[in-house]
């Protein structure tokens, strides 16, 4: 194996190159929801991770300019909805900068946090906000899972190379 010189300056990829490179890793697509001042609020996110089973922690990264961050901070709770492969229209609605994201989406209130659980999702996790930590241009929001559920009849929606895809092709 070639030796790497410690004195060599690391190359810094351009933002477009880095985005294209990272796009080769497929991710699931989630919609993070909460209730703020009695109204449903949500945003599409694909940077989601299972952190720990004991205690039950999950994490999601949200851009620091997201208008949903302040609502999530105030509410202290969130639901992470893992979208099913037939829910690309929901991903697009919640990724859009404007408009009523809940206009054509059926949902119910979660029993513990009161945040929206979207109908037909692959799985959902009802969480109490554990902490928010800023990293670079994103916030990591850690949630302690207090309830969850899944649908065995659906496959997840994926995001790969800047496109929505599903496992079945």
N, C-alpha and C positions, 0 to 999 in steps of 0.2 A: 504494500500500500504506500502511495507517495506521502512524503512528510509535508505537513503544512507549516509554513513559517509563521511564527507568532508576530513577526514584525510586518508581515504583509497586511496592507490596509484592506478591510473587507469591502467587497463590492456592494453597492446599495442599488437594488433594482428600482426601476422607475415604477410609479404607481400603476400605470396600465399593465406593465409586465407582471408585477406582483399579483394584481387582481386576476389576470389571466391564468397565472400559475396556480393560485389558490382555488380557482374555479374548477380545476381538475379533480378536486375532492368533492364528491357528492354529499349534500347535507339534506336533512329532513327540513320540512317547512312547518313553522308554528305560527300561531296567532296568540299573542299575549294580551289578556283582557283583565279589566278591573271595572269597578263602579266608582265614579267620582261625582259627588254632588247629585247623586240619584240617577246619573246617566251612564250608559255603557261606553267604555273607551277601550280601544284596542289597536295593536300594531302588528304587522307581519315581521317575523324574525327567523333567521335560519341558523344563528349561532347559539345553539342550545346544547346543554351537556348534562348528563347525569353525574353528580359530584360524589354522592355518598349514600349508602343504604342505611348506615347507622352513624349519625342521625340521617333521616331521609332528606337529602338536599339535592336540589337541581339548580342550574344556573342558566341565565340567558344574557347575552350581550346586546345592548341597545345603544344606538348612536347617541352621542351626547347632545345632539340637536333635536332629538325626537320630542315632539310635543306631548307624547304619552308619558314621558318620564315624570313630570310633575304630578300627574294623576296617580301614577303608581306609588310615588313617594307618600302622597297624602293618604291614600287608601290603606296602605300597609298589607295589602293582599293582592294576589294575582292568580289567574288560571292560565296555564300553558296548554293550549289546544294544539295537538299534533294532527295536522291536516291529512285527510285521506286523498288518494290519487285523483278522485273525481272532484276535488275542491280547489282547482286552480283559480276559478273565478273569485273565490273567497280570498285567496292569497293576493291576487291582483287588487282587489278592493281595499284590503288592509295595508297594502304597500303603497297605495296612491296617496299623494300629499294632501288632497282635499276630498271633500264629499262626505256623505253619511255612510260610513263603513258598515253599519249594521242594517242599512235599508233593505237589503234582499237576503238577509241571513236570519235563519231561525236559531234561537238559542233559549236556554233555560238558566235560571239562577242556581249557582252551586249552593249546596245545603250548608256549607260551613262559612265560606268567605262572602258569599253573595255575588261573586264575580260571574260574568257570563261563561257558560259552557256551550260551545257551538254544537249544533246538531250534526250528526253524521261524521264526527271526527274519528280518526283512528284510535286516539287515546287522549286523555286529559289529566292534568295534575292541578289540584287546588292547593295553593300555597299561601303561607304567611310569610311576608317579607322578612328575611333574616338580616340582610345588609346589602348596601349598594357601594361599590368600589369603582372609582374611575381608573381606567387603564387606557392610555393613548386617547383616541377620539371616541371611545365607547365607555359605557358603564356596565360592569358586571353586576347583575341583580341576582342574589342568591335567595332561593325560596325554600322554606321548610315545608315539605309535602304533608298535608293534613288529610287529604282524601285523593282518590284517583279512580279512574275507570278506563276501560278499553272496549273496542269493538273487534271481535275476532273475524268479522266478515269483510274487513277492508284492508287495503294495502296503503302504505304511506306515500304522500306526494314528496318528490325529491327535487332539488335544485342542483343542476350540474352544467357547467360551462355556460352560465348565464341564461339557462332555459329551465322551465319546469318539465320534469320527466316523471315517469312512473316505472315501477319494477317490471311490469308486464310488457313494456315496450312503448 
